[in-house]
Amino acid sequence: MDWLLQQLINGLALGSIYALIALGYTMVYGVLRFINFAHADVLMLGAYAAYFLAPAVNSIFPLPSLTGTLIIVLLSAMICAAIGILIEILAYRPLRQRPRLTVLITAIGVSLFIEFTCQHKAVFGADTKPFPQLLPEHDFHLGGLVIGSNDLVVVVTTLLLLGGMWFIVQRTKMGTAMRAVSFNQQAAALMGININRIISFTFGLGSALAAVAGILYALKAPGIDPLMGVQPGLRAFIAAVLGGIGNLPGAALGGLLLGLLETFAGGISGLSNYRDGIAFAILILILLFKPAGLLGKATIEKV
Amino acid sequence: MTGAKRWLIAGIVLAVVVSIFSAQFNRYHLGIIIDIGINIILAVSLNLINGHTGQFSLGHAGFMAVGGYTAAKISLVVSPMLPPALQPMIFLFALLAGGGLAALAGLGVGIPSLRLRGDYLAIVTLGFGEIIRVVVQNMDSVGAASGLKGIPKYTTLGWAFSLAAVTIYFVTALVNSTYGRGFIAVSDDEVAASSMGINPVRYKVTAFVTGAFFAGIAGGLYAHHKQFLSPTGFDFLKSIDIVVMVILGGMGRTTGVVVAAILLTLLPEVLRQFSEYRMIIYSLLIIVLMMARPQGLFTWNRKKGGAA
């Protein structure tokens, strides 16, 4: 019983991070209908932004502290939002009218470009760097259970951001415009919505979320390296498809589900080596029965 | 078709004749030339799936891994038991078995793909490639994560290029046959094709199975060329490499794809002295290519801009 609960807690913490990343994938898919492979690398850049900001912030607000961490997270999110917008303008905007496959392959190219550039010794270098301790750490013991303070931070942050996202998308003018663009780009443009601005906003928002997710991921990981985004990115991306890509609650659900399944599978000795494969196996199984994902709506092609 | 057949025979004869003189080549150059042959097989077979049939597979390295490991294991187990004179027979059998098992895997991917298209299919094939890699990584009988060593060196220039010629011939003949027009119909418009009595499902599965078979053969050649297999050699990046060959050559353009396979095999060797910038240049190449010539480098008169 304790084992189950403990895995549940670990799974929720992992799943929350996946959910945050998946939100970025799914939002971009919602407005542009393509999978932004570079999203995972924006996450990595977010962690690196925090890594380089930490010493500077430390001199004003000594770390580990909540204020210092908040400032670092905010600044990193802003940097990544700018990078995300820049990627869209430089790489994806010229291809707006092209077949989706062209854009998909460009996204893979952008992702590889960021990864290999950052691995170069003049940029970050390929080695793993220790991530600074941003928050005071404490383990809470509840009976036989151990809950790390970082796990709590991860879950709470995710819940707050999910709520915030829901508010932005459902209750603000920008969110309404986002939904309009995702519903029908041409009609939205005719209604006076500035498509380019909405798409930039979406990229900025998604990339800011990725930055937060990157920092949260780095808090729990042993260190950061230029390829750190690849594995969580892949999982989040599966999570987004699992939940029905383009669907925000679906991405959150998919992320949590994947995090839980992966943690439970990792806890079973025979299965733990297959962790990387399990996520994909689940994805394929679910897509066999629900090709549009768990919460996605099946689209009917009109002739 | 006689023209194509003549090319096939010419290709095989040329490969065999050049192979006789392969001892004259520098070992390093010979290795690269064999790499080119293997990459031609991979690119042309992926072109059947991604180009002619208009699907999007990101898991070609997975099929290659299935074929490579199967063929390597067979020759490792069987070759010590039989006299050396039978070596070409063993090799052929190992390659065919590898191709066969890869084709079976292709069937496994082809069936879920019946209901998926576009991005979803891309993800499933990507996932499939990863699953194969993870399974191989945990199979002790094929060396698990440390890799499979000591595979006999059976692959020669003659083998690689004869099989490349067979692949090109087979795919071209298939697509140009009356039956094969269906691949292009499915790629152009699935709904229209099915209303004309073409079963898109059957064509897609056929494309996956055939493409996987040849990828498996290429994997077998690769295993007996490098004499060492490691699961990391068949990761996502390898699949991307093959996809880039197909795109560079132009989707559905066999000649272009063959030229692209040659160029992209040579490119890393040419860039060897800039090895630290090699992958940066490579990724920039993908982006620039997609912006400037998404229809491929060697396509001038295709009716539409690449398969969507």
HADDOCK unambig.tbl for C-alpha pairs under 7 A between the chains (distance, minus, plus):
assign (segid A and resid 95 and name CA) (segid B and resid 291 and name CA) 6.81 0.50 0.50
assign (segid A and resid 99 and name CA) (segid B and resid 308 and name CA) 5.36 0.50 0.50
assign (segid A and resid 100 and name CA) (segid B and resid 308 and name CA) 6.72 0.50 0.50
assign (segid A and resid 101 and name CA) (segid B and resid 308 and name CA) 6.05 0.50 0.50
assign (segid A and resid 102 and name CA) (segid B and resid 290 and name CA) 6.11 0.50 0.50
assign (segid A and resid 102 and name CA) (segid B and resid 294 and name CA) 6.54 0.50 0.50
assign (segid A and resid 106 and name CA) (segid B and resid 286 and name CA) 6.64 0.50 0.50
assign (segid A and resid 106 and name CA) (segid B and resid 287 and name CA) 5.10 0.50 0.50
assign (segid A and resid 106 and name CA) (segid B and resid 290 and name CA) 6.14 0.50 0.50
assign (segid A and resid 109 and name CA) (segid B and resid 283 and name CA) 5.01 0.50 0.50
assign (segid A and resid 109 and name CA) (segid B and resid 284 and name CA) 6.75 0.50 0.50
assign (segid A and resid 109 and name CA) (segid B and resid 286 and name CA) 5.42 0.50 0.50
assign (segid A and resid 109 and name CA) (segid B and resid 287 and name CA) 5.43 0.50 0.50
assign (segid A and resid 110 and name CA) (segid B and resid 283 and name CA) 6.97 0.50 0.50
assign (segid A and resid 110 and name CA) (segid B and resid 287 and name CA) 6.77 0.50 0.50
assign (segid A and resid 112 and name CA) (segid B and resid 283 and name CA) 5.69 0.50 0.50
assign (segid A and resid 113 and name CA) (segid B and resid 280 and name CA) 5.58 0.50 0.50
assign (segid A and resid 113 and name CA) (segid B and resid 283 and name CA) 5.03 0.50 0.50
assign (segid A and resid 113 and name CA) (segid B and resid 284 and name CA) 6.37 0.50 0.50
assign (segid A and resid 116 and name CA) (segid B and resid 279 and name CA) 6.24 0.50 0.50
assign (segid A and resid 116 and name CA) (segid B and resid 280 and name CA) 5.58 0.50 0.50
assign (segid A and resid 117 and name CA) (segid B and resid 280 and name CA) 6.00 0.50 0.50
assign (segid A and resid 120 and name CA) (segid B and resid 276 and name CA) 6.98 0.50 0.50
assign (segid A and resid 273 and name CA) (segid B and resid 138 and name CA) 6.96 0.50 0.50
assign (segid A and resid 274 and name CA) (segid B and resid 134 and name CA) 6.23 0.50 0.50
assign (segid A and resid 276 and name CA) (segid B and resid 134 and name CA) 6.67 0.50 0.50
assign (segid A and resid 277 and name CA) (segid B and resid 130 and name CA) 6.41 0.50 0.50
assign (segid A and resid 277 and name CA) (segid B and resid 131 and name CA) 4.57 0.50 0.50
assign (segid A and resid 277 and name CA) (segid B and resid 134 and name CA) 5.83 0.50 0.50
assign (segid A and resid 280 and name CA) (segid B and resid 127 and name CA) 5.09 0.50 0.50
assign (segid A and resid 280 and name CA) (segid B and resid 131 and name CA) 6.94 0.50 0.50
assign (segid A and resid 284 and name CA) (segid B and resid 124 and name CA) 6.16 0.50 0.50
assign (segid A and resid 288 and name CA) (segid B and resid 112 and name CA) 5.87 0.50 0.50
assign (segid A and resid 291 and name CA) (segid B and resid 115 and name CA) 6.60 0.50 0.50
assign (segid A and resid 291 and name CA) (segid B and resid 116 and name CA) 6.36 0.50 0.50
